[in-house]
Amino acid sequence: MERKQAEYSSLDERYAIQGEKYQGQQYSHIYYTRLHHMRNLLHPLVTAWKPHLPVTTVLGLEEGKDCIIVGTLYKHMKLKPSILDEYSKERSAIPLVKPHNFMHPDDHLILEDESGRVTLAGAIPPAAYVTGTVVALHGKETSAGNFLVEDVLEAGLPPQHTLPSINEDKYVVFLSGLSVGSDTFNPLQFQLLIDHITGHLGDENDQTIASNIVRVVVAGNSVHISPRFFNGQTVASKDQSRIAEPIKELDIMLTQLVASLPMDIMPGSNDPANFSLPQQPLHRCLFSGASTYNTFSSCSNPHQFELDGVRFIGTSGQNIDDLYKYSDAKDKLEFMERTLRWRHLAPTAPNSLGCYPYTDKDPFLVESCPHVYFIGNQDKYETRLLEGMEKQRVRLICIPRFSDSGVAVMLNLRNLECSTLSFSTSLDA
């Protein structure tokens, strides 16, 4: 049975750090670049939104006069952890925080541009926004010196290329959180997935579906290396081989996959890669077996690519997990939707999410709307089709951790429909 093919092109150049030179620069450059880019996008939208109102700067505000200001939001958070808290004598006075979320009823927003900053009040809920988002606000200055917001304009979904017409079923399989080497990793469960994808499992119908899988994307946290090896002490020679064991085991299993079809692997927060975004591709020397195949592709995080003209963008989950700590939404898909409407993959970088201090660009800006937007390492599988004002259609996908759920996600390129592949090895399942 012959496997179908799809034309692939990687769009990860924007996330490469090779040409960058770190010279001790701070993060002000990245915020300035972001504001400059977003202001140029928002100005034409503002004239269509409220053409009768003047656009001014924070310094040009006049009390009681209706106007529009454009700037970067800063969220003042009472419970936001600070490195200084560790050295504070009054540490016990700090209220106890639920570890997953740092929101507090007293949080408030401040808008900042090159001329100054102003505290916001009125129709802008702090719970829905995070530091680093660029918006246009309609309102007026109060006698107390605050800006009373009446309306908010976000950039909205970026323009989108037309979705190509594909006449046959072609599938992309997403999985994340393999955590090879952890207590939750089940080698048999992963082997069942590999056997299914490579066509060694199931009846003729299953094998026909498997032959339509054109690519596998592994979205981060593929290995788990025990934290006790990262305590700053020299690793004993007997333990050095233990560190490499999970990576060797992963390589053996991935080699079976890449012998059959193309695969992309992205780094995650637990993988042996740089910590800050954009994470650079995992080094090929880690995969001595899999990397000998030209179907093996080690990619950055975020990862952007096209398959038969369908545009994908995705991360290993850090950007959405960070939004979850500092803002509120009904589900992870709503956070994903916000990042597209704000036209920025990681608005909380560099404030609370580590990122490289770029001087002349912000690679996380979303300039073209993807057809598929995925995030890895989530608690459960969720998906939704998002539709924009200009007929954009985006398939949002939360990929669950495979080591916890045994679930991989399968997307059909023909119609962007999603389904799950679920594997269990327990007798009671």
C-alpha positions in Angstrom: 0.0 0.0 0.0 1.5 3.3 -1.1 1.7 6.3 1.3 0.3 9.6 0.1 2.7 12.6 -0.2 2.2 16.3 0.6 4.4 19.2 -0.5 6.1 20.6 2.6 7.8 24.0 3.2 9.2 25.2 6.5 8.7 28.8 7.5 10.8 28.8 10.6 13.6 31.2 9.4 12.0 34.0 11.4 12.6 32.1 14.7 16.3 31.3 14.0 18.8 33.1 16.3 22.0 32.3 14.3 22.5 35.8 12.9 21.7 37.6 16.2 24.5 38.9 18.4 23.9 39.4 22.1 25.6 42.5 23.3 24.0 42.9 26.7 20.9 44.6 25.3 17.7 45.0 27.4 14.1 44.2 26.4 12.9 47.8 25.6 13.8 47.2 21.9 11.3 44.3 21.5 8.5 46.3 23.1 9.3 49.4 20.9 9.3 47.2 17.7 6.0 45.6 18.8 4.3 49.0 19.5 5.6 50.5 16.2 4.4 47.5 14.1 1.0 47.2 15.8 0.3 51.0 15.7 0.8 50.9 11.9 -1.8 48.1 11.8 -4.2 49.8 14.2 -4.2 53.3 12.7 -6.1 52.4 9.5 -8.6 50.4 11.6 -9.1 53.3 14.0 -10.2 55.6 11.1 -12.8 53.2 10.1 -13.9 52.5 13.7 -14.3 56.0 15.1 -13.5 58.5 12.2 -14.8 61.5 14.1 -12.4 61.1 17.1 -8.8 62.4 17.2 -5.9 60.0 17.9 -3.5 61.4 20.5 -0.7 60.3 22.8 -0.7 59.8 26.6 1.1 63.1 27.0 -1.5 64.8 24.8 -4.6 63.8 26.8 -7.0 66.6 27.9 -9.4 66.2 30.8 -13.0 65.4 29.7 -12.1 65.3 25.9 -13.1 62.2 24.0 -10.1 60.7 22.0 -8.3 57.6 21.0 -5.0 56.4 22.3 -2.9 53.5 21.1 -0.3 51.8 23.3 1.0 48.7 25.1 -0.9 47.4 28.1 0.8 46.8 31.4 -1.0 44.8 34.0 -0.2 45.6 37.6 -0.6 42.4 39.6 -0.5 42.2 43.3 0.3 38.5 43.4 2.7 38.3 40.5 5.8 36.5 41.8 9.0 38.6 42.1 12.6 37.4 42.6 12.8 40.1 45.3 10.1 38.3 47.4 12.7 35.6 48.1 14.8 38.2 49.9 12.0 40.1 51.6 11.8 40.1 55.4 8.1 40.6 55.1 7.6 37.6 52.9 5.0 36.1 55.3 2.8 39.2 54.7 2.4 38.3 51.0 -1.0 36.5 50.5 -0.9 32.9 49.6 -1.4 32.2 45.9 -2.9 29.3 44.1 0.1 28.1 42.2 -1.6 28.1 38.8 -3.0 31.6 38.7 -1.8 35.0 40.0 -4.9 37.1 39.5 -6.4 39.3 42.2 -9.5 41.6 42.4 -7.2 44.6 42.8 -5.3 44.1 39.5 -5.5 47.1 37.2 -4.3 48.0 33.7 -1.9 50.8 32.6 -1.5 51.9 29.0 2.0 53.0 27.9 3.4 54.7 24.8 6.6 56.5 24.0 5.3 59.7 25.7 4.2 58.3 29.1 1.7 56.0 30.9 -1.8 56.3 32.2 -3.9 54.1 34.5 -7.0 52.7 32.9 -10.6 52.5 34.3 -14.0 51.8 32.8 -14.9 49.3 30.1 -11.8 47.2 29.9 -11.7 44.1 32.1 -8.2 43.5 33.6 -9.0 39.7 33.7 -9.1 39.4 29.9 -5.8 41.2 29.1 -2.1 40.7 29.9 1.1 42.8 29.8 2.4 43.3 26.3 -0.9 43.5 24.4 -1.2 46.5 22.0 -4.7 48.0 21.7 -6.5 51.2 20.7 -8.8 52.7 23.4 -11.6 55.2 23.1 -12.3 57.3 26.2 -11.4 60.4 28.1 -9.1 61.6 30.9 -10.8 62.0 34.3 -10.1 64.7 37.0 -8.2 62.0 38.9 -5.7 61.6 36.0 -7.0 58.2 34.9 -8.2 57.3 31.4 -11.9 56.2 31.5 -12.2 53.6 28.7 -15.5 53.5 26.7 -14.5 51.1 24.0 -11.6 48.8 23.0 -10.3 48.0 19.5 -8.0 45.0 19.0 -6.2 44.4 15.7 -8.4 41.3 15.0 -7.5 38.2 12.9 -4.8 39.0 10.3 -5.4 38.5 6.6 -5.4 34.9 5.4 -4.4 33.1 2.2 -7.2 31.3 0.5 -7.4 27.7 1.7 -6.3 25.5 -1.2 -8.8 22.9 -2.6 -7.6 19.4 -1.8 -9.7 16.6 -3.3 -8.5 13.6 -1.3 -8.1 12.8 2.4 -4.6 13.5 3.7 -3.9 13.5 7.4 -1.4 15.1 9.8 -0.9 13.5 13.2 -0.1 15.7 16.2 1.2 14.4 19.5 3.0 16.0 22.4 4.2 15.2 26.0 5.6 11.8 25.2 7.8 12.2 28.4 10.1 9.3 27.6 11.9 8.4 30.8 9.1 9.6 33.2 7.0 7.4 35.5 3.9 8.0 33.3 5.5 7.0 30.0 4.1 3.7 28.6 6.4 2.3 25.9 3.7 -0.2 24.7 1.2 2.6 24.3 3.7 4.6 22.1 4.6 1.5 20.2 0.9 0.9 19.4 0.7 4.5 18.0 3.9 3.9 15.9 2.6 0.6 14.6 -0.8 2.2 13.6 0.8 5.1 11.8 3.3 2.9 9.9 0.5 0.5 8.9 1.5 -2.5 11.0 -1.7 -2.6 13.0 -5.4 -3.1 12.3 -7.4 -4.4 9.3 -7.3 -3.2 5.7 -9.5 -0.2 6.5 -7.1 1.0 9.3 -4.1 0.5 7.0 -5.8 2.6 4.2 -6.4 5.4 6.7 -2.7 5.1 7.9 -1.5 5.3 4.3 -3.2 8.7 4.1 -1.1 10.1 6.9 1.4 12.4 5.3 3.2 13.9 8.3 3.7 13.6 12.1 4.3 16.6 14.3 5.7 16.0 17.8 5.0 19.2 19.8 7.5 19.3 22.6 8.3 17.6 26.0 9.4 14.3 24.3 11.8 13.3 27.1 11.8 13.6 30.8 15.2 13.9 32.6 15.1 13.6 36.4 15.4 17.1 38.1 18.0 15.7 40.5 20.6 15.8 37.7 20.1 19.6 37.5 21.0 20.7 41.0 24.2 22.4 40.0 26.4 19.6 41.1 28.8 17.7 38.8 27.1 14.6 37.4 28.8 11.4 38.4 30.0 9.2 35.5 27.6 6.4 36.4 24.7 8.9 36.1 25.8 10.4 32.8 24.5 7.4 30.9 21.1 7.6 32.8 20.7 11.2 31.5 21.1 9.9 27.9 18.9 6.8 28.3 15.5 8.6 27.6 16.9 10.3 24.5 18.3 7.0 23.2 15.0 5.3 23.8 13.1 8.2 22.0 15.5 8.0 19.1 14.9 4.2 18.6 11.2 4.8 18.5 11.3 7.8 16.3 13.6 5.9 13.8 10.7 3.5 13.2 8.4 6.5 12.4 10.8 8.4 10.1 11.6 5.2 8.2 7.9 5.3 7.1 6.9 9.0 6.8 8.1 12.6 7.3 8.2 13.9 10.9 8.8 17.2 12.6 10.0 17.4 16.2 9.7 20.6 18.3 11.5 21.3 21.6 9.4 21.9 24.7 10.0 23.2 28.2 11.4 19.9 29.5 13.5 19.0 26.5 17.3 19.5 26.2 17.1 22.8 24.4 17.4 26.5 25.2 14.8 27.7 27.8 13.7 31.0 26.3 11.5 31.4 23.2 12.0 30.9 20.4 13.5 27.6 21.3 16.0 26.4 18.7 15.7 23.0 17.1 16.9 20.0 19.1 20.4 19.1 17.9 20.6 16.3 15.4 23.3 14.5 17.3 20.7 13.6 19.9 19.0 11.5 17.3 21.8 9.4 15.9 19.4 6.9 14.3 16.4 9.1 13.2 18.6 12.0 11.8 20.1 9.7 9.2 16.7 9.8 7.3 15.9 12.8 5.2 12.3 12.5 6.5 13.5 13.6 10.0 13.1 17.3 10.6 14.1 19.0 13.9 12.2 22.3 14.1 12.0 25.4 16.3 9.3 26.3 18.9 7.2 28.1 17.7 7.0 26.1 14.4 5.5 27.4 11.2 5.1 25.4 8.0 2.9 24.8 4.9 1.6 21.4 3.7 0.0 21.4 0.2 -0.6 25.2 0.7 -2.3 24.8 4.1 -0.5 27.0 6.6 0.2 25.8 10.1 1.6 27.6 13.2 2.0 26.1 16.6 3.9 26.0 19.9 4.7 23.4 22.6 2.3 25.2 24.9 4.4 27.7 26.9 2.7 30.8 25.5 -0.8 29.6 26.4 0.2 28.2 29.7 1.6 31.6 30.7 -1.6 33.4 29.6 -3.4 31.0 31.9 -1.4 32.1 34.9 -1.9 35.9 34.3 -5.4 36.2 32.8 -8.8 34.4 32.7 -10.8 32.6 30.0 -13.4 29.8 29.8 -10.9 27.4 28.2 -7.5 27.2 26.5 -9.0 27.7 23.1 -10.2 31.1 24.1 -6.6 32.0 25.0 -5.5 30.8 21.6 -8.2 32.9 19.9 -7.0 36.0 21.8 -3.4 35.6 20.7 -4.7 35.6 17.1 -6.9 38.6 17.7 -4.0 40.4 19.3 -1.8 39.3 16.4 0.8 38.1 18.8 1.8 34.5 19.7 3.4 35.3 23.0 2.3 38.7 24.4 3.6 38.0 27.9 7.1 37.6 26.5 9.5 39.0 27.8 7.5 40.1 30.9 6.8 36.7 32.4 7.8 34.3 29.6 11.4 34.0 28.7 12.4 35.2 25.2 15.5 36.3 23.3 16.2 40.1 23.6 15.8 41.0 19.9 16.8 44.5 18.9 15.1 45.0 15.5 12.2 42.6 15.3 9.5 40.7 17.2 9.3 37.3 15.6 6.1 36.4 17.5 4.0 38.9 15.6 1.4 37.0 13.5 1.3 38.7 10.1 -0.6 36.1 8.2 -3.5 34.1 9.6 -2.8 30.4 9.7 -5.3 27.8 8.7 -4.3 25.6 11.6 -3.1 26.8 15.0 -2.0 24.1 17.5 -0.5 24.0 21.0 1.0 21.0 22.7 1.2 19.6 26.3 -2.4 20.4 27.4 -4.5 18.6 30.0 -7.1 17.5 27.5 -8.0 17.5 23.8 -10.0 20.5 22.6 -10.7 21.9 19.2 -12.8 24.6 17.6 -13.2 26.2 14.2 -12.7 30.0 14.5 -14.2 32.3 11.9 -13.1 35.9 11.4 -14.8 39.0 10.1 -13.1 38.7 6.7 -14.1 35.0 6.3 -10.9 33.7 7.8 -11.2 30.1 9.1 -8.8 28.7 11.6 -8.8 25.3 13.2 -7.6 25.6 16.8 -6.2 22.4 18.4 -5.1 21.7 22.0 -3.0 18.5 21.9 -3.1 16.5 25.1 0.0 15.0 26.8 0.3 11.6 25.3 2.0 10.1 28.4 -1.1 11.0 30.4 -3.9 10.5 27.9 -2.7 8.1 25.2 -4.3 10.4 22.7 -2.9 11.8 19.5 -4.8 14.2 17.2 -5.4 13.6 13.5 -6.3 16.5 11.1 -7.7 16.1 7.6 -6.1 18.6 5.2 -9.1 18.3 2.9 -11.6 19.9 5.2 -9.6 20.7 8.4 -11.8 18.2 10.4 -10.2 16.8 13.5 -10.4 13.4 15.2 -8.4 11.6 17.9 -6.3 8.4 17.9 -6.6 6.9 21.4 -4.4 4.0 22.6 -4.7 2.1 25.9 -2.9 -0.9 27.3 -4.9 -1.3 30.5 -7.3 -4.3 30.7 -10.1 -2.3 32.2 -10.2 0.4 29.5 
